[in-house]
Amino acid sequence: MRNILLATAALSLFAVPAMAQTVTSPTYYGTLGYTQLDTDNADLGAVTGRVGAKLHPNFGVEAETSFGVGHDDVNVAGVSGKVEHRYDVAGYAVASLPVTSNIDLFARAGYGVTEVKGSAAGVSASDHLTSWNYGAGATYNLDAQNGIRADYTYRDFQHDQGGADTYALSYVRKF
């Protein structure tokens, strides 16, 4: 019995090189685009950059950062003010499904931090909002290295601070 186990273990070592051949190398990408953030209180815009690694044809990870552009004028209890999106950072796990050679669908889930600043009547304050984020989108590959990505992500802010619907359109570059 012991010899059979040793022989089976020795034979399984021959399968390791074959198994290694089926694992693909990670592919890396970056995106740059515009994100619209819609909340109950304000509509804000941001320039968004991402870097990601596709670790498997159907799974990867990405990091994202955005910097606000402009502000939204708000009126709270008759007092005029403005709200600004300062920045945000987030990390995601990404599941993808190649539909054709040019189209990939994806879903993503992650965690992030958003800083917003509000000001009214000469007083301003900023706040860091943490959120669980989840969404979906599609990438249209123009060629082997360039593409266009559209996605929707919901930011579920913690501690009963509401949420934000985000819509993004980005240029994609694969490395």
Secondary structure, 3 states (H helix, E strand, C coil): CHHHHHHHHHHHHHHHHHHHHHCCCCEEEEEEEEEEEECCCCEEEEEEEEEEEEEECCEEEEEEEEEEECCEEEEECCEEEEEEEEEEEEEEEEEEEECCCCEEEEEEEEEEEEEEEEEECCEEEEEEEEEEEEEEEEEEECCCCEEEEEEEEEEEECCCCCEEEEEEEEEEEEC
